[in-house]
Amino acid sequence: MEHEDRFVDIEIKLAHQEDLVDSLNQTVYQQARRIDQLEAMVQQLAEHLRTMREVGRQTPLNERPPHY
């Protein structure tokens, strides 16, 4: 009976570990997707910043508006 109880305990622990591994895998997957989204956002912002710099270089800072 003692061996059977030990096997049951081991099976219970194994089941809990499998659940934990599944949960951790899901968390890692979700975090990887979020990281991908954030990296894409950073790329878009960097491109926007480059575009804004180019526009800023084309417009002189001390130029009078056309209505003067």
mmCIF file of the N, C-alpha and C atoms, coordinates in Angstrom:
data_MODEL
# 
_entry.id   MODEL 
# 
loop_
_atom_site.group_PDB 
_atom_site.id 
_atom_site.type_symbol 
_atom_site.label_atom_id 
_atom_site.label_alt_id 
_atom_site.label_comp_id 
_atom_site.label_asym_id 
_atom_site.label_entity_id 
_atom_site.label_seq_id 
_atom_site.pdbx_PDB_ins_code 
_atom_site.Cartn_x 
_atom_site.Cartn_y 
_atom_site.Cartn_z 
_atom_site.occupancy 
_atom_site.B_iso_or_equiv 
_atom_site.pdbx_formal_charge 
_atom_site.auth_seq_id 
_atom_site.auth_comp_id 
_atom_site.auth_asym_id 
_atom_site.auth_atom_id 
_atom_site.pdbx_PDB_model_num 
ATOM 1   N N  . MET A 1 1  ? 0.817  -1.187 0.000   1.00 0.00 ? 1  MET A N  1 
ATOM 2   C CA . MET A 1 1  ? 0.000  0.000  0.000   1.00 0.00 ? 1  MET A CA 1 
ATOM 3   C C  . MET A 1 1  ? 0.865  1.257  0.000   1.00 0.00 ? 1  MET A C  1 
ATOM 4   N N  . GLU A 1 2  ? 1.981  1.218  0.663   1.00 0.00 ? 2  GLU A N  1 
ATOM 5   C CA . GLU A 1 2  ? 2.873  2.372  0.741   1.00 0.00 ? 2  GLU A CA 1 
ATOM 6   C C  . GLU A 1 2  ? 3.384  2.757  -0.642  1.00 0.00 ? 2  GLU A C  1 
ATOM 7   N N  . HIS A 1 3  ? 3.746  1.761  -1.464  1.00 0.00 ? 3  HIS A N  1 
ATOM 8   C CA . HIS A 1 3  ? 4.242  2.041  -2.812  1.00 0.00 ? 3  HIS A CA 1 
ATOM 9   C C  . HIS A 1 3  ? 3.149  2.671  -3.675  1.00 0.00 ? 3  HIS A C  1 
ATOM 10  N N  . GLU A 1 4  ? 1.954  2.187  -3.514  1.00 0.00 ? 4  GLU A N  1 
ATOM 11  C CA . GLU A 1 4  ? 0.845  2.722  -4.298  1.00 0.00 ? 4  GLU A CA 1 
ATOM 12  C C  . GLU A 1 4  ? 0.585  4.187  -3.947  1.00 0.00 ? 4  GLU A C  1 
ATOM 13  N N  . ASP A 1 5  ? 0.640  4.504  -2.652  1.00 0.00 ? 5  ASP A N  1 
ATOM 14  C CA . ASP A 1 5  ? 0.456  5.891  -2.214  1.00 0.00 ? 5  ASP A CA 1 
ATOM 15  C C  . ASP A 1 5  ? 1.542  6.792  -2.791  1.00 0.00 ? 5  ASP A C  1 
ATOM 16  N N  . ARG A 1 6  ? 2.771  6.305  -2.825  1.00 0.00 ? 6  ARG A N  1 
ATOM 17  C CA . ARG A 1 6  ? 3.876  7.088  -3.382  1.00 0.00 ? 6  ARG A CA 1 
ATOM 18  C C  . ARG A 1 6  ? 3.664  7.331  -4.870  1.00 0.00 ? 6  ARG A C  1 
ATOM 19  N N  . PHE A 1 7  ? 3.208  6.302  -5.587  1.00 0.00 ? 7  PHE A N  1 
ATOM 20  C CA . PHE A 1 7  ? 2.946  6.463  -7.017  1.00 0.00 ? 7  PHE A CA 1 
ATOM 21  C C  . PHE A 1 7  ? 1.833  7.495  -7.257  1.00 0.00 ? 7  PHE A C  1 
ATOM 22  N N  . VAL A 1 8  ? 0.808  7.448  -6.433  1.00 0.00 ? 8  VAL A N  1 
ATOM 23  C CA . VAL A 1 8  ? -0.294 8.406  -6.569  1.00 0.00 ? 8  VAL A CA 1 
ATOM 24  C C  . VAL A 1 8  ? 0.229  9.819  -6.315  1.00 0.00 ? 8  VAL A C  1 
ATOM 25  N N  . ASP A 1 9  ? 1.042  9.990  -5.284  1.00 0.00 ? 9  ASP A N  1 
ATOM 26  C CA . ASP A 1 9  ? 1.640  11.300 -4.994  1.00 0.00 ? 9  ASP A CA 1 
ATOM 27  C C  . ASP A 1 9  ? 2.486  11.793 -6.166  1.00 0.00 ? 9  ASP A C  1 
ATOM 28  N N  . ILE A 1 10 ? 3.279  10.905 -6.725  1.00 0.00 ? 10 ILE A N  1 
ATOM 29  C CA . ILE A 1 10 ? 4.126  11.270 -7.870  1.00 0.00 ? 10 ILE A CA 1 
ATOM 30  C C  . ILE A 1 10 ? 3.256  11.658 -9.069  1.00 0.00 ? 10 ILE A C  1 
ATOM 31  N N  . GLU A 1 11 ? 2.198  10.908 -9.324  1.00 0.00 ? 11 GLU A N  1 
ATOM 32  C CA . GLU A 1 11 ? 1.306  11.229 -10.440 1.00 0.00 ? 11 GLU A CA 1 
ATOM 33  C C  . GLU A 1 11 ? 0.629  12.578 -10.238 1.00 0.00 ? 11 GLU A C  1 
ATOM 34  N N  . ILE A 1 12 ? 0.236  12.873 -9.008  1.00 0.00 ? 12 ILE A N  1 
ATOM 35  C CA . ILE A 1 12 ? -0.396 14.164 -8.697  1.00 0.00 ? 12 ILE A CA 1 
ATOM 36  C C  . ILE A 1 12 ? 0.595  15.296 -8.936  1.00 0.00 ? 12 ILE A C  1 
ATOM 37  N N  . LYS A 1 13 ? 1.825  15.117 -8.439  1.00 0.00 ? 13 LYS A N  1 
ATOM 38  C CA . LYS A 1 13 ? 2.850  16.148 -8.632  1.00 0.00 ? 13 LYS A CA 1 
ATOM 39  C C  . LYS A 1 13 ? 3.155  16.339 -10.118 1.00 0.00 ? 13 LYS A C  1 
ATOM 40  N N  . LEU A 1 14 ? 3.224  15.259 -10.854 1.00 0.00 ? 14 LEU A N  1 
ATOM 41  C CA . LEU A 1 14 ? 3.485  15.339 -12.294 1.00 0.00 ? 14 LEU A CA 1 
ATOM 42  C C  . LEU A 1 14 ? 2.361  16.092 -13.004 1.00 0.00 ? 14 LEU A C  1 
ATOM 43  N N  . ALA A 1 15 ? 1.135  15.821 -12.627 1.00 0.00 ? 15 ALA A N  1 
ATOM 44  C CA . ALA A 1 15 ? -0.004 16.515 -13.243 1.00 0.00 ? 15 ALA A CA 1 
ATOM 45  C C  . ALA A 1 15 ? 0.064  18.012 -12.964 1.00 0.00 ? 15 ALA A C  1 
ATOM 46  N N  . HIS A 1 16 ? 0.418  18.379 -11.739 1.00 0.00 ? 16 HIS A N  1 
ATOM 47  C CA . HIS A 1 16 ? 0.557  19.796 -11.388 1.00 0.00 ? 16 HIS A CA 1 
ATOM 48  C C  . HIS A 1 16 ? 1.700  20.440 -12.183 1.00 0.00 ? 16 HIS A C  1 
ATOM 49  N N  . GLN A 1 17 ? 2.791  19.733 -12.334 1.00 0.00 ? 17 GLN A N  1 
ATOM 50  C CA . GLN A 1 17 ? 3.918  20.275 -13.098 1.00 0.00 ? 17 GLN A CA 1 
ATOM 51  C C  . GLN A 1 17 ? 3.548  20.447 -14.570 1.00 0.00 ? 17 GLN A C  1 
ATOM 52  N N  . GLU A 1 18 ? 2.817  19.509 -15.127 1.00 0.00 ? 18 GLU A N  1 
ATOM 53  C CA . GLU A 1 18 ? 2.376  19.642 -16.521 1.00 0.00 ? 18 GLU A CA 1 
ATOM 54  C C  . GLU A 1 18 ? 1.474  20.861 -16.690 1.00 0.00 ? 18 GLU A C  1 
ATOM 55  N N  . ASP A 1 19 ? 0.576  21.082 -15.736 1.00 0.00 ? 19 ASP A N  1 
ATOM 56  C CA . ASP A 1 19 ? -0.286 22.263 -15.781 1.00 0.00 ? 19 ASP A CA 1 
ATOM 57  C C  . ASP A 1 19 ? 0.540  23.542 -15.694 1.00 0.00 ? 19 ASP A C  1 
ATOM 58  N N  . LEU A 1 20 ? 1.529  23.528 -14.811 1.00 0.00 ? 20 LEU A N  1 
ATOM 59  C CA . LEU A 1 20 ? 2.388  24.700 -14.645 1.00 0.00 ? 20 LEU A CA 1 
ATOM 60  C C  . LEU A 1 20 ? 3.179  24.981 -15.923 1.00 0.00 ? 20 LEU A C  1 
ATOM 61  N N  . VAL A 1 21 ? 3.725  23.945 -16.538 1.00 0.00 ? 21 VAL A N  1 
ATOM 62  C CA . VAL A 1 21 ? 4.496  24.114 -17.776 1.00 0.00 ? 21 VAL A CA 1 
ATOM 63  C C  . VAL A 1 21 ? 3.589  24.655 -18.882 1.00 0.00 ? 21 VAL A C  1 
ATOM 64  N N  . ASP A 1 22 ? 2.380  24.142 -18.988 1.00 0.00 ? 22 ASP A N  1 
ATOM 65  C CA . ASP A 1 22 ? 1.432  24.644 -19.989 1.00 0.00 ? 22 ASP A CA 1 
ATOM 66  C C  . ASP A 1 22 ? 1.117  26.122 -19.749 1.00 0.00 ? 22 ASP A C  1 
ATOM 67  N N  . SER A 1 23 ? 0.903  26.465 -18.496 1.00 0.00 ? 23 SER A N  1 
ATOM 68  C CA . SER A 1 23 ? 0.602  27.845 -18.145 1.00 0.00 ? 23 SER A CA 1 
ATOM 69  C C  . SER A 1 23 ? 1.791  28.766 -18.468 1.00 0.00 ? 23 SER A C  1 
ATOM 70  N N  . LEU A 1 24 ? 2.987  28.321 -18.128 1.00 0.00 ? 24 LEU A N  1 
ATOM 71  C CA . LEU A 1 24 ? 4.180  29.120 -18.423 1.00 0.00 ? 24 LEU A CA 1 
ATOM 72  C C  . LEU A 1 24 ? 4.399  29.263 -19.925 1.00 0.00 ? 24 LEU A C  1 
ATOM 73  N N  . ASN A 1 25 ? 4.157  28.206 -20.673 1.00 0.00 ? 25 ASN A N  1 
ATOM 74  C CA . ASN A 1 25 ? 4.284  28.282 -22.130 1.00 0.00 ? 25 ASN A CA 1 
ATOM 75  C C  . ASN A 1 25 ? 3.309  29.296 -22.708 1.00 0.00 ? 25 ASN A C  1 
ATOM 76  N N  . GLN A 1 26 ? 2.091  29.299 -22.221 1.00 0.00 ? 26 GLN A N  1 
ATOM 77  C CA . GLN A 1 26 ? 1.092  30.262 -22.698 1.00 0.00 ? 26 GLN A CA 1 
ATOM 78  C C  . GLN A 1 26 ? 1.535  31.689 -22.369 1.00 0.00 ? 26 GLN A C  1 
ATOM 79  N N  . THR A 1 27 ? 2.072  31.891 -21.171 1.00 0.00 ? 27 THR A N  1 
ATOM 80  C CA . THR A 1 27 ? 2.538  33.210 -20.774 1.00 0.00 ? 27 THR A CA 1 
ATOM 81  C C  . THR A 1 27 ? 3.688  33.674 -21.664 1.00 0.00 ? 27 THR A C  1 
ATOM 82  N N  . VAL A 1 28 ? 4.641  32.802 -21.919 1.00 0.00 ? 28 VAL A N  1 
ATOM 83  C CA . VAL A 1 28 ? 5.774  33.138 -22.776 1.00 0.00 ? 28 VAL A CA 1 
ATOM 84  C C  . VAL A 1 28 ? 5.291  33.472 -24.186 1.00 0.00 ? 28 VAL A C  1 
ATOM 85  N N  . TYR A 1 29 ? 4.346  32.699 -24.697 1.00 0.00 ? 29 TYR A N  1 
ATOM 86  C CA . TYR A 1 29 ? 3.797  32.950 -26.034 1.00 0.00 ? 29 TYR A CA 1 
ATOM 87  C C  . TYR A 1 29 ? 3.141  34.334 -26.093 1.00 0.00 ? 29 TYR A C  1 
ATOM 88  N N  . GLN A 1 30 ? 2.331  34.657 -25.102 1.00 0.00 ? 30 GLN A N  1 
ATOM 89  C CA . GLN A 1 30 ? 1.659  35.954 -25.070 1.00 0.00 ? 30 GLN A CA 1 
ATOM 90  C C  . GLN A 1 30 ? 2.661  37.094 -24.960 1.00 0.00 ? 30 GLN A C  1 
ATOM 91  N N  . GLN A 1 31 ? 3.692  36.912 -24.142 1.00 0.00 ? 31 GLN A N  1 
ATOM 92  C CA . GLN A 1 31 ? 4.705  37.947 -23.998 1.00 0.00 ? 31 GLN A CA 1 
ATOM 93  C C  . GLN A 1 31 ? 5.489  38.127 -25.295 1.00 0.00 ? 31 GLN A C  1 
ATOM 94  N N  . ALA A 1 32 ? 5.775  37.057 -25.987 1.00 0.00 ? 32 ALA A N  1 
ATOM 95  C CA . ALA A 1 32 ? 6.495  37.151 -27.262 1.00 0.00 ? 32 ALA A CA 1 
ATOM 96  C C  . ALA A 1 32 ? 5.652  37.918 -28.281 1.00 0.00 ? 32 ALA A C  1 
ATOM 97  N N  . ARG A 1 33 ? 4.359  37.647 -28.322 1.00 0.00 ? 33 ARG A N  1 
ATOM 98  C CA . ARG A 1 33 ? 3.476  38.389 -29.235 1.00 0.00 ? 33 ARG A CA 1 
ATOM 99  C C  . ARG A 1 33 ? 3.455  39.868 -28.891 1.00 0.00 ? 33 ARG A C  1 
ATOM 100 N N  . ARG A 1 34 ? 3.397  40.173 -27.605 1.00 0.00 ? 34 ARG A N  1 
ATOM 101 C CA . ARG A 1 34 ? 3.373  41.582 -27.173 1.00 0.00 ? 34 ARG A CA 1 
ATOM 102 C C  . ARG A 1 34 ? 4.691  42.262 -27.514 1.00 0.00 ? 34 ARG A C  1 
ATOM 103 N N  . ILE A 1 35 ? 5.796  41.577 -27.321 1.00 0.00 ? 35 ILE A N  1 
ATOM 104 C CA . ILE A 1 35 ? 7.099  42.132 -27.674 1.00 0.00 ? 35 ILE A CA 1 
ATOM 105 C C  . ILE A 1 35 ? 7.148  42.428 -29.166 1.00 0.00 ? 35 ILE A C  1 
ATOM 106 N N  . ASP A 1 36 ? 6.639  41.518 -29.984 1.00 0.00 ? 36 ASP A N  1 
ATOM 107 C CA . ASP A 1 36 ? 6.599  41.750 -31.427 1.00 0.00 ? 36 ASP A CA 1 
ATOM 108 C C  . ASP A 1 36 ? 5.781  43.000 -31.757 1.00 0.00 ? 36 ASP A C  1 
ATOM 109 N N  . GLN A 1 37 ? 4.640  43.155 -31.098 1.00 0.00 ? 37 GLN A N  1 
ATOM 110 C CA . GLN A 1 37 ? 3.805  44.332 -31.322 1.00 0.00 ? 37 GLN A CA 1 
ATOM 111 C C  . GLN A 1 37 ? 4.540  45.608 -30.930 1.00 0.00 ? 37 GLN A C  1 
ATOM 112 N N  . LEU A 1 38 ? 5.205  45.575 -29.788 1.00 0.00 ? 38 LEU A N  1 
ATOM 113 C CA . LEU A 1 38 ? 5.929  46.756 -29.312 1.00 0.00 ? 38 LEU A CA 1 
ATOM 114 C C  . LEU A 1 38 ? 7.110  47.091 -30.211 1.00 0.00 ? 38 LEU A C  1 
ATOM 115 N N  . GLU A 1 39 ? 7.797  46.074 -30.710 1.00 0.00 ? 39 GLU A N  1 
ATOM 116 C CA . GLU A 1 39 ? 8.904  46.319 -31.634 1.00 0.00 ? 39 GLU A CA 1 
ATOM 117 C C  . GLU A 1 39 ? 8.394  46.967 -32.915 1.00 0.00 ? 39 GLU A C  1 
ATOM 118 N N  . ALA A 1 40 ? 7.258  46.516 -33.419 1.00 0.00 ? 40 ALA A N  1 
ATOM 119 C CA . ALA A 1 40 ? 6.676  47.118 -34.614 1.00 0.00 ? 40 ALA A CA 1 
ATOM 120 C C  . ALA A 1 40 ? 6.291  48.571 -34.348 1.00 0.00 ? 40 ALA A C  1 
ATOM 121 N N  . MET A 1 41 ? 5.760  48.834 -33.174 1.00 0.00 ? 41 MET A N  1 
ATOM 122 C CA . MET A 1 41 ? 5.382  50.195 -32.812 1.00 0.00 ? 41 MET A CA 1 
ATOM 123 C C  . MET A 1 41 ? 6.619  51.095 -32.735 1.00 0.00 ? 41 MET A C  1 
ATOM 124 N N  . VAL A 1 42 ? 7.679  50.602 -32.156 1.00 0.00 ? 42 VAL A N  1 
ATOM 125 C CA . VAL A 1 42 ? 8.916  51.374 -32.059 1.00 0.00 ? 42 VAL A CA 1 
ATOM 126 C C  . VAL A 1 42 ? 9.452  51.677 -33.455 1.00 0.00 ? 42 VAL A C  1 
ATOM 127 N N  . GLN A 1 43 ? 9.391  50.702 -34.351 1.00 0.00 ? 43 GLN A N  1 
ATOM 128 C CA . GLN A 1 43 ? 9.836  50.915 -35.729 1.00 0.00 ? 43 GLN A CA 1 
ATOM 129 C C  . GLN A 1 43 ? 9.006  52.012 -36.392 1.00 0.00 ? 43 GLN A C  1 
ATOM 130 N N  . GLN A 1 44 ? 7.695  51.978 -36.199 1.00 0.00 ? 44 GLN A N  1 
ATOM 131 C CA . GLN A 1 44 ? 6.823  52.993 -36.787 1.00 0.00 ? 44 GLN A CA 1 
ATOM 132 C C  . GLN A 1 44 ? 7.143  54.375 -36.217 1.00 0.00 ? 44 GLN A C  1 
ATOM 133 N N  . LEU A 1 45 ? 7.355  54.447 -34.921 1.00 0.00 ? 45 LEU A N  1 
ATOM 134 C CA . LEU A 1 45 ? 7.681  55.734 -34.301 1.00 0.00 ? 45 LEU A CA 1 
ATOM 135 C C  . LEU A 1 45 ? 9.028  56.256 -34.784 1.00 0.00 ? 45 LEU A C  1 
ATOM 136 N N  . ALA A 1 46 ? 9.996  55.361 -34.938 1.00 0.00 ? 46 ALA A N  1 
ATOM 137 C CA . ALA A 1 46 ? 11.310 55.768 -35.435 1.00 0.00 ? 46 ALA A CA 1 
ATOM 138 C C  . ALA A 1 46 ? 11.189 56.303 -36.863 1.00 0.00 ? 46 ALA A C  1 
ATOM 139 N N  . GLU A 1 47 ? 10.405 55.645 -37.689 1.00 0.00 ? 47 GLU A N  1 
ATOM 140 C CA . GLU A 1 47 ? 10.195 56.109 -39.066 1.00 0.00 ? 47 GLU A CA 1 
ATOM 141 C C  . GLU A 1 47 ? 9.478  57.454 -39.075 1.00 0.00 ? 47 GLU A C  1 
ATOM 142 N N  . HIS A 1 48 ? 8.490  57.599 -38.218 1.00 0.00 ? 48 HIS A N  1 
ATOM 143 C CA . HIS A 1 48 ? 7.780  58.874 -38.111 1.00 0.00 ? 48 HIS A CA 1 
ATOM 144 C C  . HIS A 1 48 ? 8.738  59.988 -37.689 1.00 0.00 ? 48 HIS A C  1 
ATOM 145 N N  . LEU A 1 49 ? 9.591  59.703 -36.734 1.00 0.00 ? 49 LEU A N  1 
ATOM 146 C CA . LEU A 1 49 ? 10.571 60.689 -36.271 1.00 0.00 ? 49 LEU A CA 1 
ATOM 147 C C  . LEU A 1 49 ? 11.525 61.076 -37.399 1.00 0.00 ? 49 LEU A C  1 
ATOM 148 N N  . ARG A 1 50 ? 11.983 60.079 -38.175 1.00 0.00 ? 50 ARG A N  1 
ATOM 149 C CA . ARG A 1 50 ? 12.862 60.381 -39.311 1.00 0.00 ? 50 ARG A CA 1 
ATOM 150 C C  . ARG A 1 50 ? 12.154 61.290 -40.316 1.00 0.00 ? 50 ARG A C  1 
ATOM 151 N N  . THR A 1 51 ? 10.898 60.988 -40.570 1.00 0.00 ? 51 THR A N  1 
ATOM 152 C CA . THR A 1 51 ? 10.113 61.800 -41.503 1.00 0.00 ? 51 THR A CA 1 
ATOM 153 C C  . THR A 1 51 ? 9.968  63.226 -40.980 1.00 0.00 ? 51 THR A C  1 
ATOM 154 N N  . MET A 1 52 ? 9.690  63.358 -39.697 1.00 0.00 ? 52 MET A N  1 
ATOM 155 C CA . MET A 1 52 ? 9.531  64.687 -39.105 1.00 0.00 ? 52 MET A CA 1 
ATOM 156 C C  . MET A 1 52 ? 10.850 65.473 -39.162 1.00 0.00 ? 52 MET A C  1 
ATOM 157 N N  . ARG A 1 53 ? 11.964 64.806 -38.966 1.00 0.00 ? 53 ARG A N  1 
ATOM 158 C CA . ARG A 1 53 ? 13.267 65.474 -39.061 1.00 0.00 ? 53 ARG A CA 1 
ATOM 159 C C  . ARG A 1 53 ? 13.510 65.974 -40.480 1.00 0.00 ? 53 ARG A C  1 
ATOM 160 N N  . GLU A 1 54 ? 13.160 65.139 -41.465 1.00 0.00 ? 54 GLU A N  1 
ATOM 161 C CA . GLU A 1 54 ? 13.340 65.535 -42.864 1.00 0.00 ? 54 GLU A CA 1 
ATOM 162 C C  . GLU A 1 54 ? 12.477 66.750 -43.190 1.00 0.00 ? 54 GLU A C  1 
ATOM 163 N N  . VAL A 1 55 ? 11.246 66.751 -42.735 1.00 0.00 ? 55 VAL A N  1 
ATOM 164 C CA . VAL A 1 55 ? 10.359 67.885 -42.969 1.00 0.00 ? 55 VAL A CA 1 
ATOM 165 C C  . VAL A 1 55 ? 10.929 69.122 -42.281 1.00 0.00 ? 55 VAL A C  1 
ATOM 166 N N  . GLY A 1 56 ? 11.456 68.953 -41.084 1.00 0.00 ? 56 GLY A N  1 
ATOM 167 C CA . GLY A 1 56 ? 12.039 70.070 -40.342 1.00 0.00 ? 56 GLY A CA 1 
ATOM 168 C C  . GLY A 1 56 ? 13.256 70.648 -41.041 1.00 0.00 ? 56 GLY A C  1 
ATOM 169 N N  . ARG A 1 57 ? 14.021 69.819 -41.699 1.00 0.00 ? 57 ARG A N  1 
ATOM 170 C CA . ARG A 1 57 ? 15.203 70.299 -42.427 1.00 0.00 ? 57 ARG A CA 1 
ATOM 171 C C  . ARG A 1 57 ? 14.803 71.076 -43.672 1.00 0.00 ? 57 ARG A C  1 
ATOM 172 N N  . GLN A 1 58 ? 13.668 70.744 -44.241 1.00 0.00 ? 58 GLN A N  1 
ATOM 173 C CA . GLN A 1 58 ? 13.239 71.393 -45.471 1.00 0.00 ? 58 GLN A CA 1 
ATOM 174 C C  . GLN A 1 58 ? 12.607 72.762 -45.201 1.00 0.00 ? 58 GLN A C  1 
ATOM 175 N N  . THR A 1 59 ? 12.141 72.987 -43.997 1.00 0.00 ? 59 THR A N  1 
ATOM 176 C CA . THR A 1 59 ? 11.496 74.246 -43.643 1.00 0.00 ? 59 THR A CA 1 
ATOM 177 C C  . THR A 1 59 ? 12.454 75.081 -42.811 1.00 0.00 ? 59 THR A C  1 
ATOM 178 N N  . PRO A 1 60 ? 12.900 76.229 -43.324 1.00 0.00 ? 60 PRO A N  1 
ATOM 179 C CA . PRO A 1 60 ? 13.799 77.080 -42.533 1.00 0.00 ? 60 PRO A CA 1 
ATOM 180 C C  . PRO A 1 60 ? 13.111 77.561 -41.259 1.00 0.00 ? 60 PRO A C  1 
ATOM 181 N N  . LEU A 1 61 ? 13.845 77.607 -40.170 1.00 0.00 ? 61 LEU A N  1 
ATOM 182 C CA . LEU A 1 61 ? 13.262 77.982 -38.882 1.00 0.00 ? 61 LEU A CA 1 
ATOM 183 C C  . LEU A 1 61 ? 12.894 79.459 -38.819 1.00 0.00 ? 61 LEU A C  1 
ATOM 184 N N  . ASN A 1 62 ? 13.649 80.337 -39.456 1.00 0.00 ? 62 ASN A N  1 
ATOM 185 C CA . ASN A 1 62 ? 13.417 81.781 -39.350 1.00 0.00 ? 62 ASN A CA 1 
ATOM 186 C C  . ASN A 1 62 ? 12.627 82.342 -40.526 1.00 0.00 ? 62 ASN A C  1 
ATOM 187 N N  . GLU A 1 63 ? 12.027 81.506 -41.308 1.00 0.00 ? 63 GLU A N  1 
ATOM 188 C CA . GLU A 1 63 ? 11.260 81.967 -42.461 1.00 0.00 ? 63 GLU A CA 1 
ATOM 189 C C  . GLU A 1 63 ? 9.987  82.627 -41.999 1.00 0.00 ? 63 GLU A C  1 
ATOM 190 N N  . ARG A 1 64 ? 9.706  83.812 -42.590 1.00 0.00 ? 64 ARG A N  1 
ATOM 191 C CA . ARG A 1 64 ? 8.461  84.504 -42.249 1.00 0.00 ? 64 ARG A CA 1 
ATOM 192 C C  . ARG A 1 64 ? 7.290  83.806 -42.915 1.00 0.00 ? 64 ARG A C  1 
ATOM 193 N N  . PRO A 1 65 ? 6.176  83.765 -42.238 1.00 0.00 ? 65 PRO A N  1 
ATOM 194 C CA . PRO A 1 65 ? 4.969  83.196 -42.853 1.00 0.00 ? 65 PRO A CA 1 
ATOM 195 C C  . PRO A 1 65 ? 4.577  84.007 -44.085 1.00 0.00 ? 65 PRO A C  1 
ATOM 196 N N  . PRO A 1 66 ? 3.859  83.431 -45.029 1.00 0.00 ? 66 PRO A N  1 
ATOM 197 C CA . PRO A 1 66 ? 3.524  84.104 -46.286 1.00 0.00 ? 66 PRO A CA 1 
ATOM 198 C C  . PRO A 1 66 ? 2.660  85.369 -46.122 1.00 0.00 ? 66 PRO A C  1 
ATOM 199 N N  . HIS A 1 67 ? 1.960  85.559 -45.030 1.00 0.00 ? 67 HIS A N  1 
ATOM 200 C CA . HIS A 1 67 ? 1.072  86.702 -44.878 1.00 0.00 ? 67 HIS A CA 1 
ATOM 201 C C  . HIS A 1 67 ? 1.818  87.972 -44.461 1.00 0.00 ? 67 HIS A C  1 
ATOM 202 N N  . TYR A 1 68 ? 3.141  87.947 -44.229 1.00 0.00 ? 68 TYR A N  1 
ATOM 203 C CA . TYR A 1 68 ? 3.906  89.145 -43.874 1.00 0.00 ? 68 TYR A CA 1 
ATOM 204 C C  . TYR A 1 68 ? 4.290  89.933 -45.088 1.00 0.00 ? 68 TYR A C  1 
# 
